[in-house]
């Protein structure tokens, strides 16, 4: 479920093998593309066959409909959406966590679970507030630096923790945890 990469600063580290999907510069579908990355990981790479078998193969268009996303309006990420995702994708339980921490990111990484983070990429890069952005944390390394599959900036991006915090704070340190349902639920007719 992990593979080794060489970071821009020449560190060899292990990251989750989350597939990468590129978002065009013209749309506001970063959450949809981040969700697609995570679903593909659980469908094809995660080590539980029940989760793999029960995670649907959804296209970007399917995910746009499911998340009520628009190319120029983005996605409203709230607890209602998490409930809808959990209902429609029963192999996974989605939770929105406000005021997240490096501990949650590290715990999920240690359990081989990717985490979607919501942060202000514009503020992180140029200290100018812009729209919220989504990316998938696929690695946490020493000094709490993180590796993100960023649908806009590219795969396996090393982000220094101090820089990430700068962009995460304006978005209330929000993150989405995706917990696999590893046991079948019995249904009575």
N, C-alpha and C positions, 0 to 999 in steps of 0.2 A: 504494500500500500504506500510505500515511500520510495523515493529515489534520491540519489545524490545530485547536487548541482554545484556549480562554481558561481559565487556571487560576484558582483561588480568590484568588490574590494578583496577578491581572491580568497574567500573562505569556502571550503568545501563543507556543505551542510546537507541535511536530509529534509526533504519536503514531502508533503502528501501529493500523490499523483493525481491531482485534480485536473481534468482536461480544461483547456483554455478556449474561450470563445471571445472573439473581438467585437466590440461595439463600435459602430461608425461614429465619427466625430459630429455628425449632424443630429443624432437622435439622443433621447434621454432615457434609454432603456438599460442603464447599468444594473439595476436590480434584477431585471429579467435575465440578463446575460449571466449575472452572478448566480442566480437561482439555477439556471441551466447547467452551469459548471458543477454545482453541488449535486444536482439530480443525476447527471452523468456519472459522477464519482460513485454515488450510492448504487446506481443501476449496474455499473460495469466493473468497479474496482473494490468496493468495500468487501470485507471478508465474511459477511453473513449471507448465505444463499437465500434465506427468507426475505431479507431486505432487497437483495438484488432482484429476485423474482417479482416482488410486489411493488417495486418502484416503476411507475409508468415512463414510457418513452415519449416525452412531450417536446414538440417543436417550439421554436421561438414564438411563432404565431399562437400556439396553444397557450403558452405561458403569458403572453400579452393579454389574451382573453381572461385567463384564470386570475391574473393579478390586476385586471382593469387598468392596464398601462397604456399610455399614449406615447407615440414617438416624440412629441414635442411638449408633453406634460409630465412625463415620468410616471412614477408609481407612488401612491399614497401608502406608506408603510406604517401600519398600526396593528393593534392587537386583533382587530376584526379580520384583517387580512391573514394573520397567523392562524386564526381559527379556521378560516376558509381553506387555507393551504393544507392544514392538518386533516380536515374533513375530506378534501379531494385527493390527497396523497396519503392514504392511511398507513403506509409503511414508514412514514416519518412524522415526527411531532415538531412543529415549529413554534418557537417562543421568541418574543421581542423582549430584550433586556435593556432597560435604560440604566445609565450609569454603570456600564460594564467596566471590566478591569483587565489588566494583563493576566491576572490569575485565571479568569474564564477562558481567555484565548489560549493560554498554556495548557489548561486542563483539557480542553477540547482537542488540541493538537496531540497531546499525550495519549488520548483515546482514539486517535486517527480519525477525528471528525473535523471537517472544515467549518469555519465560522464566517458568516457574512457580516462585515462591518459597514456602518453608515458613517461617513465622515465628509468633511468639507475639503475636497481635493484642491480647490482653488486657493483656499486659505493656507493649506499645508505647503503648496508650491510657491505662492507669491504674496501671501498675507493679505489677500483680497477675498472678502466673503463672496461665495458663489453658491450655487445650488448644492444640495446634499448629493453625495456620490456613494456608490456601493462597490465593494470589492470582496474577495474571498481570501481569508488568511489561511495559507497552506504551510506556514512554518513560523516557529518562534525560536530565536537563537539567543546566544549570550547577550547581555546588556538589554534584554527584552526587545531587541530589534526584531522586526517581523518581515515575513515574505508574503506578498500579496499577489494573487492573480487579479490584476486591475483591468477590467474590460475595456477601458479607454486608453491607459498608458502602456499596457502590455503584460505578458506573463512573468511570473517569478521575480517581481520587483522587490528589491531590498529597500525597506524604509526604516530609517533610524527611529527608535522609540520616541525621542524628544520631538522629532518632526511630525510623527504620526499623532502624538498627543495634541499638538498644536491644531491640527485639522479635525481631530476627533471631538475635542471639547465643545466647539460651537454646535455640534450635533448631539450633545448630551451623552456622549460615549455610548451610543446605541449599537447593539449588535443583535444578530439573529442566530440563535442556537438551533441546530437541527439534530434531534435525537432519533436514532433509528429504533423502530419497534421490532425487537428481535424475537418476540413470541407471538404466536397466533392468538387472536381473540376468538373465543367460542361464541357462536351465534345460535340462539335457540329460535326455532321456527314455531 
